[in-house]
Amino acid sequence: MPHGIQQRVTAVLLLAFFVSGCARPHDGEVPWRKGNLHTHSLWSDGDDFPEMIVDWYKTNGYDFIALSDHNTLAEGEQWVSARDLQQGALAEYLDRFGSEWVNLSVQEGDTLVRLKTLAEYRPLLEEEGQYVIIQSEEINGRFESKHIGINATNLMEVIAPQAGNSVLDVMQRNVDAVLEQRQKTGRPMFPHINHPNYQWAVTAADLAALEGDRFFEVYNGHPDVHNEGDSTRIGTDRMWDVVLAERLLHGREIMYGLAVDDAHHYHGQASRLVNPGRGWIQVRSESLETDSLIAAMERGDFYASTGVKIADIKFTRDALSITLDAEPGVSYTTEFVGTRMPRAESDSDDYDAQQRSIQVGVLLDKAEGSSASYTFTGDELYVRARVVSDKTKENGQRDGELEVAWTQPVLP
């Protein structure tokens, strides 16, 4: 490699390491905290009451939940008509929380139900050290006919959608609004890009160029978001590698991948519905305090999953190693994916030409079984692992969907 290119790549890697942070080595004693960051309720277009949804996640083994309704927070006064509810929804709500909790009003023969605010239901359902509710919002921007979703996790005040003159400009303005609120309030919060392939709105080039955002949804449980891409457009897994290579080669932020439900439907299960329990993250954090969870996520100390459980992830200067919490009778394949630094094919100092010659997101190695390890060769821009099981996911967003987990990229 010509000296000029080598110096630039080395500087890129050092800068990316210090800017992004990487998952720190652990002794395996720090607990994993299971949570979902993208969920909808009757405060926007979900079909159940927020308490019912929060309670579902609590009773199904989650440690934290974020209800991220469209362009709103659960505050102020809002009523819904019983006529617009799913059949049985009001009866289930009354049965679970009781008539003293549920506020009803009959007006002109129509029964109205008041939606509880986060300030009201948080003390009822949150448990210190056991279960936490994170205030969030899905900021829905648009460019022409394209829907652009940006989640804001742990925000303090509602953020109105920002308009722009392109998809990237809309994303950037909304990301900037979240970061501005973080700086203004001092409260840890972060944006993430939702379902980039929904309506084919967001490209890998858009994500790569976006400043200040380090999270996107590699998996979203909605059946219409095209996680897998199609015959002419790449899926979100491949998109991740394109974004990582482009950003890291230019000394910019790393990108971390989330799995989320984007749940809207809580009455009946089917792949065509957007049900809870399809995608989540496991965050390695000493504390269940929101600040601690966000700090862990921002250093990449978490993994995304649709069913595969990981017992431990170890990242040292020499290797990335994974130990699974394997289910009896289930087979697992761990694929180590990465992009190698550009190699000189001539004496040219044309850095852009070298960049164009690299192979993005290649399979570096793979292993079968409940544990796997990849030893770094020294020329990787990043390495991440994808664990694919042979177990069909229950109520996936498409037929035949297998359970998968994704670790976050590390910078050797």
FIKE-491347 format. One record per residue (C-alpha): residue in three letters; x, z, y negated. Coordinates in Angstrom, 3 decimals, decimal comma. Layout:
N
+---------+----------+----------+----------+
! residuo !       c1 !       c3 !       c2 !
+---------+----------+----------+----------+
!     ALA !        X !        Z !        Y !
...
+---------+----------+----------+----------+
END
This chain:
412
+---------+----------+----------+----------+
! residuo !       c1 !       c3 !       c2 !
+---------+----------+----------+----------+
!     MET !    0,000 !    0,000 !    0,000 !
!     PRO !    1,465 !   -0,913 !   -3,398 !
!     HIS !    2,576 !    2,118 !   -5,345 !
!     GLY !    0,027 !    1,625 !   -8,159 !
!     ILE !   -2,895 !    1,467 !   -5,753 !
!     GLN !   -1,642 !    4,447 !   -3,764 !
!     GLN !   -1,338 !    6,553 !   -6,911 !
!     ARG !   -4,847 !    5,650 !   -8,008 !
!     VAL !   -6,435 !    6,353 !   -4,621 !
!     THR !   -4,604 !    9,688 !   -4,368 !
!     ALA !   -5,845 !   10,653 !   -7,811 !
!     VAL !   -9,363 !    9,603 !   -6,861 !
!     LEU !   -9,367 !   11,810 !   -3,800 !
!     LEU !   -7,959 !   14,825 !   -5,592 !
!     LEU !  -10,458 !   14,475 !   -8,421 !
!     ALA !  -13,371 !   13,980 !   -6,032 !
!     PHE !  -12,371 !   17,081 !   -4,088 !
!     PHE !  -12,244 !   19,334 !   -7,109 !
!     VAL !  -15,309 !   17,836 !   -8,826 !
!     SER !  -17,586 !   17,829 !   -5,807 !
!     GLY !  -16,462 !   20,776 !   -3,777 !
!     CYS !  -16,571 !   20,666 !   -0,005 !
!     ALA !  -18,090 !   22,811 !    2,668 !
!     ARG !  -15,782 !   25,767 !    3,129 !
!     PRO !  -14,519 !   26,917 !    6,533 !
!     HIS !  -16,590 !   29,722 !    8,050 !
!     ASP !  -16,216 !   32,117 !   10,930 !
!     GLY !  -19,706 !   31,308 !   12,185 !
!     GLU !  -21,196 !   34,612 !   10,979 !
!     VAL !  -22,891 !   33,276 !    7,849 !
!     PRO !  -26,538 !   32,533 !    8,707 !
!     TRP !  -28,287 !   29,210 !    8,420 !
!     ARG !  -31,354 !   29,236 !    6,156 !
!     LYS !  -34,065 !   26,690 !    6,944 !
!     GLY !  -36,033 !   25,131 !    4,114 !
!     ASN !  -37,922 !   22,174 !    2,712 !
!     LEU !  -37,508 !   20,938 !   -0,863 !
!     HIS !  -40,279 !   18,331 !   -1,147 !
!     THR !  -43,920 !   19,333 !   -0,622 !
!     HIS !  -47,265 !   18,668 !   -2,314 !
!     SER !  -50,419 !   20,731 !   -2,757 !
!     LEU !  -53,802 !   20,454 !   -4,456 !
!     TRP !  -51,979 !   20,931 !   -7,749 !
!     SER !  -51,329 !   17,179 !   -7,409 !
!     ASP !  -52,116 !   14,931 !   -4,423 !
!     GLY !  -51,685 !   17,292 !   -1,472 !
!     ASP !  -54,833 !   18,198 !    0,472 !
!     ASP !  -54,490 !   21,971 !    0,812 !
!     PHE !  -54,186 !   25,094 !   -1,294 !
!     PRO !  -50,642 !   26,146 !   -2,203 !
!     GLU !  -50,954 !   29,531 !   -0,468 !
!     MET !  -52,021 !   27,836 !    2,769 !
!     ILE !  -49,019 !   25,532 !    2,617 !
!     VAL !  -46,533 !   28,266 !    1,752 !
!     ASP !  -47,984 !   30,375 !    4,554 !
!     TRP !  -47,643 !   27,489 !    7,037 !
!     TYR !  -43,931 !   27,177 !    6,351 !
!     LYS !  -43,482 !   30,932 !    6,512 !
!     THR !  -45,179 !   31,245 !    9,897 !
!     ASN !  -43,296 !   28,227 !   11,256 !
!     GLY !  -39,827 !   29,687 !   10,856 !
!     TYR !  -38,786 !   28,507 !    7,415 !
!     ASP !  -36,761 !   30,731 !    5,114 !
!     PHE !  -37,519 !   28,932 !    1,859 !
!     ILE !  -39,961 !   26,388 !    0,503 !
!     ALA !  -40,320 !   24,363 !   -2,683 !
!     LEU !  -43,723 !   23,034 !   -3,690 !
!     SER !  -42,885 !   20,026 !   -5,844 !
!     ASP !  -46,120 !   18,655 !   -7,208 !
!     HIS !  -46,182 !   15,509 !   -9,309 !
!     ASN !  -45,373 !   16,052 !  -12,988 !
!     THR !  -46,717 !   19,595 !  -13,025 !
!     LEU !  -45,979 !   23,206 !  -12,215 !
!     ALA !  -48,450 !   25,649 !  -10,667 !
!     GLU !  -49,334 !   27,318 !  -13,939 !
!     GLY !  -52,337 !   27,457 !  -16,224 !
!     GLU !  -55,947 !   27,032 !  -15,118 !
!     GLN !  -57,001 !   24,301 !  -12,726 !
!     TRP !  -60,137 !   23,979 !  -10,628 !
!     VAL !  -60,950 !   21,620 !   -7,760 !
!     SER !  -64,325 !   20,612 !   -6,421 !
!     ALA !  -65,193 !   21,686 !   -2,887 !
!     ARG !  -66,665 !   18,199 !   -2,443 !
!     ASP !  -63,190 !   16,698 !   -2,746 !
!     LEU !  -61,582 !   18,965 !   -0,155 !
!     GLN !  -60,857 !   18,069 !    3,439 !
!     GLN !  -63,558 !   19,193 !    5,845 !
!     GLY !  -63,019 !   22,838 !    6,721 !
!     ALA !  -60,308 !   23,391 !    4,092 !
!     LEU !  -62,289 !   25,881 !    2,036 !
!     ALA !  -63,495 !   27,783 !    5,107 !
!     GLU !  -59,914 !   28,068 !    6,384 !
!     TYR !  -58,743 !   29,233 !    2,967 !
!     LEU !  -61,427 !   31,928 !    2,834 !
!     ASP !  -60,731 !   32,981 !    6,400 !
!     ARG !  -56,996 !   33,358 !    5,770 !
!     PHE !  -57,025 !   35,053 !    2,345 !
!     GLY !  -60,523 !   36,497 !    1,976 !
!     SER !  -63,298 !   36,216 !   -0,575 !
!     GLU !  -61,682 !   38,749 !   -2,910 !
!     TRP !  -58,679 !   36,466 !   -3,308 !
!     VAL !  -60,478 !   33,119 !   -3,551 !
!     ASN !  -62,055 !   32,378 !   -6,951 !
!     LEU !  -65,249 !   30,314 !   -6,740 !
!     SER !  -67,596 !   29,062 !   -9,421 !
!     VAL !  -70,834 !   27,129 !   -8,963 !
!     GLN !  -71,615 !   24,668 !  -11,741 !
!     GLU !  -74,537 !   22,237 !  -11,599 !
!     GLY !  -74,722 !   22,613 !   -7,852 !
!     ASP !  -71,006 !   21,955 !   -7,304 !
!     THR !  -68,746 !   24,666 !   -5,912 !
!     LEU !  -65,426 !   24,806 !   -7,742 !
!     VAL !  -62,302 !   26,589 !   -6,502 !
!     ARG !  -59,604 !   27,828 !   -8,859 !
!     LEU !  -56,070 !   27,008 !   -7,819 !
!     LYS !  -53,791 !   30,022 !   -7,802 !
!     THR !  -50,622 !   29,851 !   -9,860 !
!     LEU !  -47,153 !   30,454 !   -8,493 !
!     ALA !  -47,035 !   33,700 !  -10,460 !
!     GLU !  -50,133 !   34,835 !   -8,554 !
!     TYR !  -49,287 !   33,830 !   -4,987 !
!     ARG !  -45,535 !   34,434 !   -5,033 !
!     PRO !  -45,877 !   38,275 !   -4,767 !
!     LEU !  -48,338 !   37,812 !   -1,913 !
!     LEU !  -46,156 !   35,593 !    0,275 !
!     GLU !  -42,540 !   36,000 !   -0,762 !
!     GLU !  -40,468 !   38,646 !    1,056 !
!     GLU !  -37,127 !   39,790 !   -0,262 !
!     GLY !  -34,363 !   38,702 !    2,074 !
!     GLN !  -36,851 !   37,016 !    4,399 !
!     TYR !  -38,696 !   34,241 !    2,598 !
!     VAL !  -38,338 !   32,701 !   -0,846 !
!     ILE !  -40,444 !   30,260 !   -2,867 !
!     ILE !  -38,564 !   27,940 !   -5,234 !
!     GLN !  -40,346 !   26,537 !   -8,272 !
!     SER !  -39,975 !   22,757 !   -8,285 !
!     GLU !  -41,477 !   19,523 !   -9,543 !
!     GLU !  -41,489 !   15,887 !   -8,530 !
!     ILE !  -40,909 !   13,980 !  -11,742 !
!     ASN !  -42,605 !   10,624 !  -11,282 !
!     GLY !  -41,221 !    7,890 !  -13,460 !
!     ARG !  -41,989 !    4,208 !  -13,303 !
!     PHE !  -40,310 !    0,964 !  -14,152 !
!     GLU !  -42,687 !   -1,972 !  -14,128 !
!     SER !  -44,515 !   -1,596 !  -10,779 !
!     LYS !  -41,859 !    0,562 !   -9,116 !
!     HIS !  -42,426 !    4,240 !   -8,431 !
!     ILE !  -39,326 !    6,379 !   -9,022 !
!     GLY !  -39,366 !    9,981 !   -7,827 !
!     ILE !  -36,855 !   12,630 !   -8,874 !
!     ASN !  -37,255 !   16,178 !   -7,633 !
!     ALA !  -36,164 !   19,065 !   -9,830 !
!     THR !  -35,408 !   22,174 !   -7,774 !
!     ASN !  -35,663 !   25,638 !   -9,355 !
!     LEU !  -36,555 !   24,410 !  -12,803 !
!     MET !  -37,991 !   26,814 !  -15,370 !
!     GLU !  -40,269 !   24,530 !  -17,393 !
!     VAL !  -42,172 !   21,374 !  -16,508 !
!     ILE !  -40,342 !   18,141 !  -17,322 !
!     ALA !  -42,370 !   15,151 !  -18,485 !
!     PRO !  -41,389 !   11,792 !  -16,932 !
!     GLN !  -38,873 !    9,903 !  -19,030 !
!     ALA !  -39,302 !    6,157 !  -19,557 !
!     GLY !  -36,460 !    3,643 !  -19,492 !
!     ASN !  -35,587 !   -0,041 !  -19,540 !
!     SER !  -34,517 !   -0,330 !  -15,875 !
!     VAL !  -34,793 !    1,591 !  -12,621 !
!     LEU !  -31,353 !    3,089 !  -13,202 !
!     ASP !  -32,186 !    3,968 !  -16,804 !
!     VAL !  -35,385 !    5,757 !  -15,732 !
!     MET !  -33,479 !    7,726 !  -13,087 !
!     GLN !  -30,672 !    8,581 !  -15,474 !
!     ARG !  -32,984 !    9,822 !  -18,222 !
!     ASN !  -34,883 !   12,065 !  -15,811 !
!     VAL !  -31,720 !   13,405 !  -14,181 !
!     ASP !  -30,359 !   14,110 !  -17,660 !
!     ALA !  -33,541 !   16,017 !  -18,524 !
!     VAL !  -33,042 !   18,317 !  -15,526 !
!     LEU !  -29,381 !   18,883 !  -16,335 !
!     GLU !  -30,233 !   19,523 !  -19,980 !
!     GLN !  -32,700 !   22,238 !  -18,958 !
!     ARG !  -30,060 !   23,765 !  -16,690 !
!     GLN !  -27,546 !   23,878 !  -19,516 !
!     LYS !  -30,107 !   25,210 !  -21,975 !
!     THR !  -31,452 !   27,989 !  -19,738 !
!     GLY !  -28,362 !   28,847 !  -17,695 !
!     ARG !  -30,531 !   28,757 !  -14,586 !
!     PRO !  -29,113 !   27,007 !  -11,496 !
!     MET !  -31,187 !   23,898 !  -10,791 !
!     PHE !  -30,511 !   20,383 !   -9,627 !
!     PRO !  -32,175 !   16,979 !   -9,401 !
!     HIS !  -32,385 !   14,847 !   -6,295 !
!     ILE !  -33,516 !   11,268 !   -5,758 !
!     ASN !  -36,593 !   10,898 !   -3,581 !
!     HIS !  -37,293 !    8,186 !   -0,988 !
!     PRO !  -35,137 !    5,407 !   -2,516 !
!     ASN !  -36,676 !    2,731 !   -0,283 !
!     TYR !  -40,256 !    3,564 !   -1,246 !
!     GLN !  -41,557 !    0,296 !   -2,711 !
!     TRP !  -37,903 !   -0,777 !   -2,396 !
!     ALA !  -37,479 !    0,746 !   -5,843 !
!     VAL !  -33,935 !    2,145 !   -5,771 !
!     THR !  -30,874 !    0,261 !   -4,549 !
!     ALA !  -27,519 !    1,567 !   -3,385 !
!     ALA !  -26,038 !    0,168 !   -6,594 !
!     ASP !  -28,499 !    2,227 !   -8,633 !
!     LEU !  -27,609 !    5,406 !   -6,746 !
!     ALA !  -23,894 !    4,742 !   -6,998 !
!     ALA !  -24,082 !    4,222 !  -10,764 !
!     LEU !  -26,249 !    7,288 !  -11,419 !
!     GLU !  -24,394 !   10,086 !  -13,223 !
!     GLY !  -24,930 !   13,793 !  -12,634 !
!     ASP !  -26,930 !   13,593 !   -9,392 !
!     ARG !  -25,363 !   14,595 !   -6,076 !
!     PHE !  -28,402 !   14,671 !   -3,774 !
!     PHE !  -30,757 !   12,113 !   -2,284 !
!     GLU !  -33,176 !   11,919 !    0,625 !
!     VAL !  -31,545 !   10,338 !    3,647 !
!     TYR !  -34,755 !   11,203 !    5,520 !
!     ASN !  -38,272 !   11,512 !    4,143 !
!     GLY !  -41,249 !   12,209 !    6,419 !
!     HIS !  -43,653 !    9,840 !    4,655 !
!     PRO !  -44,514 !    6,834 !    6,877 !
!     ASP !  -44,204 !    4,321 !    4,007 !
!     VAL !  -40,727 !    5,068 !    2,667 !
!     HIS !  -38,678 !    2,723 !    4,907 !
!     ASN !  -35,945 !    5,146 !    5,919 !
!     GLU !  -34,718 !    2,544 !    8,409 !
!     GLY !  -34,767 !   -0,379 !    5,966 !
!     ASP !  -35,893 !   -3,763 !    7,259 !
!     SER !  -34,395 !   -7,094 !    8,309 !
!     THR !  -33,044 !   -7,801 !    4,834 !
!     ARG !  -32,625 !   -4,367 !    3,212 !
!     ILE !  -30,438 !   -1,473 !    4,289 !
!     GLY !  -31,774 !    1,886 !    5,409 !
!     THR !  -30,992 !    5,151 !    3,697 !
!     ASP !  -28,280 !    6,127 !    6,195 !
!     ARG !  -26,332 !    2,962 !    5,443 !
!     MET !  -27,124 !    3,335 !    1,749 !
!     TRP !  -25,412 !    6,731 !    1,837 !
!     ASP !  -22,120 !    5,173 !    2,920 !
!     VAL !  -22,264 !    2,468 !    0,269 !
!     VAL !  -22,850 !    5,088 !   -2,424 !
!     LEU !  -20,119 !    7,392 !   -1,129 !
!     ALA !  -17,523 !    4,631 !   -0,971 !
!     GLU !  -18,330 !    3,315 !   -4,437 !
!     ARG !  -18,383 !    6,738 !   -6,062 !
!     LEU !  -15,323 !    8,215 !   -4,394 !
!     LEU !  -13,186 !    5,134 !   -4,940 !
!     HIS !  -13,839 !    5,576 !   -8,642 !
!     GLY !  -13,267 !    9,335 !   -8,718 !
!     ARG !  -16,920 !   10,238 !   -9,169 !
!     GLU !  -19,371 !   12,743 !   -7,684 !
!     ILE !  -19,948 !   12,969 !   -3,974 !
!     MET !  -23,478 !   12,361 !   -2,670 !
!     TYR !  -25,178 !   14,780 !   -0,270 !
!     GLY !  -28,087 !   13,878 !    2,007 !
!     LEU !  -31,361 !   15,788 !    2,381 !
!     ALA !  -34,121 !   15,629 !    4,964 !
!     VAL !  -37,565 !   16,507 !    3,608 !
!     ASP !  -41,222 !   16,441 !    4,559 !
!     ASP !  -42,791 !   15,094 !    1,376 !
!     ALA !  -45,873 !   16,641 !    3,000 !
!     HIS !  -49,316 !   15,775 !    1,635 !
!     HIS !  -51,626 !   16,198 !    4,636 !
!     TYR !  -52,284 !   19,531 !    6,338 !
!     HIS !  -55,542 !   18,810 !    8,194 !
!     GLY !  -54,931 !   16,756 !   11,323 !
!     GLN !  -51,709 !   15,237 !   12,612 !
!     ALA !  -50,773 !   11,576 !   13,001 !
!     SER !  -47,765 !    9,397 !   12,253 !
!     ARG !  -49,790 !    7,623 !    9,535 !
!     LEU !  -50,309 !   10,970 !    7,777 !
!     VAL !  -47,660 !   12,832 !    5,781 !
!     ASN !  -47,518 !   16,078 !    7,742 !
!     PRO !  -45,296 !   19,141 !    7,318 !
!     GLY !  -42,431 !   19,911 !    9,674 !
!     ARG !  -40,771 !   16,494 !    9,889 !
!     GLY !  -37,543 !   16,965 !    7,959 !
!     TRP !  -35,667 !   19,969 !    6,606 !
!     ILE !  -32,298 !   21,336 !    5,639 !
!     GLN !  -30,312 !   24,245 !    7,027 !
!     VAL !  -28,238 !   25,927 !    4,323 !
!     ARG !  -25,360 !   28,247 !    5,220 !
!     SER !  -25,710 !   31,104 !    2,767 !
!     GLU !  -24,949 !   34,817 !    2,877 !
!     SER !  -27,998 !   35,528 !    0,741 !
!     LEU !  -31,498 !   34,111 !    0,601 !
!     GLU !  -31,468 !   34,361 !   -3,187 !
!     THR !  -32,219 !   31,004 !   -4,802 !
!     ASP !  -28,950 !   31,045 !   -6,759 !
!     SER !  -27,003 !   31,528 !   -3,529 !
!     LEU !  -28,867 !   28,715 !   -1,767 !
!     ILE !  -28,196 !   26,313 !   -4,625 !
!     ALA !  -24,516 !   27,277 !   -4,777 !
!     ALA !  -24,180 !   26,586 !   -1,043 !
!     MET !  -25,909 !   23,246 !   -1,371 !
!     GLU !  -23,768 !   22,216 !   -4,310 !
!     ARG !  -20,630 !   22,780 !   -2,264 !
!     GLY !  -22,125 !   20,795 !    0,638 !
!     ASP !  -22,582 !   23,776 !    2,931 !
!     PHE !  -25,730 !   22,565 !    4,658 !
!     TYR !  -27,002 !   19,938 !    7,045 !
!     ALA !  -30,159 !   17,841 !    7,236 !
!     SER !  -32,282 !   17,593 !   10,366 !
!     THR !  -35,416 !   16,239 !   11,957 !
!     GLY !  -35,037 !   18,447 !   15,016 !
!     VAL !  -31,410 !   18,715 !   16,142 !
!     LYS !  -30,002 !   22,212 !   15,636 !
!     ILE !  -26,365 !   22,802 !   14,758 !
!     ALA !  -24,822 !   26,176 !   15,555 !
!     ASP !  -21,613 !   25,701 !   13,576 !
!     ILE !  -19,741 !   23,186 !   11,453 !
!     LYS !  -16,035 !   23,704 !   10,860 !
!     PHE !  -14,026 !   21,716 !    8,345 !
!     THR !  -10,269 !   22,305 !    8,187 !
!     ARG !   -7,438 !   20,271 !    6,732 !
!     ASP !   -7,025 !   18,669 !   10,163 !
!     ALA !  -10,492 !   18,125 !   11,602 !
!     LEU !  -14,271 !   18,201 !   11,353 !
!     SER !  -15,825 !   20,000 !   14,332 !
!     ILE !  -19,448 !   20,540 !   15,305 !
!     THR !  -21,066 !   22,848 !   17,834 !
!     LEU !  -24,717 !   22,218 !   18,629 !
!     ASP !  -27,444 !   24,670 !   19,489 !
!     ALA !  -28,353 !   22,401 !   22,361 !
!     GLU !  -31,697 !   22,325 !   24,145 !
!     PRO !  -31,682 !   22,259 !   27,951 !
!     GLY !  -32,261 !   18,777 !   29,303 !
!     VAL !  -31,550 !   17,025 !   25,995 !
!     SER !  -28,573 !   14,682 !   25,571 !
!     TYR !  -26,695 !   14,385 !   22,283 !
!     THR !  -24,362 !   11,798 !   20,781 !
!     THR !  -22,298 !   12,773 !   17,738 !
!     GLU !  -21,138 !    9,834 !   15,649 !
!     PHE !  -18,394 !   10,389 !   13,090 !
!     VAL !  -18,892 !    7,922 !   10,262 !
!     GLY !  -16,631 !    7,252 !    7,317 !
!     THR !  -14,864 !    4,796 !    5,064 !
!     ARG !  -11,119 !    4,392 !    5,081 !
!     MET !   -9,041 !    3,986 !    1,950 !
!     PRO !   -8,259 !    0,378 !    1,000 !
!     ARG !   -5,139 !   -0,989 !    2,606 !
!     ALA !   -2,831 !   -3,456 !    0,907 !
!     GLU !   -2,865 !   -6,897 !    2,518 !
!     SER !   -0,378 !   -8,248 !    0,011 !
!     ASP !    1,837 !   -7,074 !   -2,801 !
!     SER !   -1,043 !   -7,406 !   -5,266 !
!     ASP !   -1,853 !   -4,515 !   -7,579 !
!     ASP !   -5,433 !   -5,822 !   -7,958 !
!     TYR !   -7,290 !   -2,586 !   -7,211 !
!     ASP !  -10,732 !   -4,215 !   -7,321 !
!     ALA !   -9,639 !   -6,810 !   -4,778 !
!     GLN !   -8,405 !   -4,045 !   -2,504 !
!     GLN !  -11,685 !   -2,185 !   -2,920 !
!     ARG !  -13,678 !   -5,257 !   -1,926 !
!     SER !  -11,662 !   -5,561 !    1,274 !
!     ILE !  -12,597 !   -2,160 !    2,715 !
!     GLN !  -15,070 !   -1,639 !    5,524 !
!     VAL !  -17,768 !    0,766 !    4,402 !
!     GLY !  -19,370 !    3,295 !    6,718 !
!     VAL !  -17,661 !    2,473 !    9,998 !
!     LEU !  -17,950 !    4,390 !   13,252 !
!     LEU !  -14,699 !    6,349 !   13,434 !
!     ASP !  -15,376 !    8,075 !   16,744 !
!     LYS !  -18,207 !    9,414 !   18,872 !
!     ALA !  -18,671 !   12,042 !   21,540 !
!     GLU !  -21,337 !   13,055 !   24,019 !
!     GLY !  -22,400 !   16,625 !   24,656 !
!     SER !  -22,977 !   19,848 !   22,777 !
!     SER !  -19,729 !   19,861 !   20,797 !
!     ALA !  -17,601 !   17,260 !   19,071 !
!     SER !  -14,502 !   17,102 !   16,916 !
!     TYR !  -12,846 !   14,424 !   14,828 !
!     THR !   -9,181 !   14,700 !   13,866 !
!     PHE !   -8,384 !   13,148 !   10,519 !
!     THR !   -5,856 !   10,320 !   10,421 !
!     GLY !   -5,142 !   10,765 !    6,724 !
!     ASP !   -6,615 !    7,528 !    5,397 !
!     GLU !  -10,305 !    8,468 !    5,245 !
!     LEU !  -12,126 !    8,574 !    1,924 !
!     TYR !  -14,707 !   10,819 !    3,580 !
!     VAL !  -16,067 !   11,672 !    7,008 !
!     ARG !  -19,586 !   12,715 !    7,964 !
!     ALA !  -21,322 !   13,235 !   11,283 !
!     ARG !  -24,658 !   12,001 !   12,570 !
!     VAL !  -26,009 !   13,673 !   15,706 !
!     VAL !  -28,624 !   11,689 !   17,629 !
!     SER !  -30,533 !   13,223 !   20,523 !
!     ASP !  -32,527 !   11,447 !   23,210 !
!     LYS !  -35,526 !   13,681 !   22,477 !
!     THR !  -38,529 !   11,995 !   20,916 !
!     LYS !  -39,659 !   13,769 !   17,787 !
!     GLU !  -43,075 !   15,376 !   17,946 !
!     ASN !  -45,349 !   13,839 !   15,300 !
!     GLY !  -42,633 !   11,754 !   13,708 !
!     GLN !  -43,279 !    9,375 !   10,849 !
!     ARG !  -43,011 !    6,483 !   13,286 !
!     ASP !  -43,556 !    6,053 !   17,010 !
!     GLY !  -40,491 !    6,614 !   19,171 !
!     GLU !  -38,563 !    8,451 !   16,469 !
!     LEU !  -35,673 !   10,494 !   17,900 !
!     GLU !  -34,500 !   13,858 !   16,624 !
!     VAL !  -31,398 !   13,563 !   14,436 !
!     ALA !  -29,138 !   15,727 !   12,272 !
!     TRP !  -26,739 !   14,740 !    9,506 !
!     THR !  -23,798 !   16,811 !    8,304 !
!     GLN !  -22,587 !   16,443 !    4,739 !
!     PRO !  -19,549 !   14,282 !    4,007 !
!     VAL !  -16,210 !   16,022 !    3,724 !
!     LEU !  -13,094 !   14,805 !    1,951 !
!     PRO !  -10,046 !   15,194 !    4,227 !
+---------+----------+----------+----------+
END
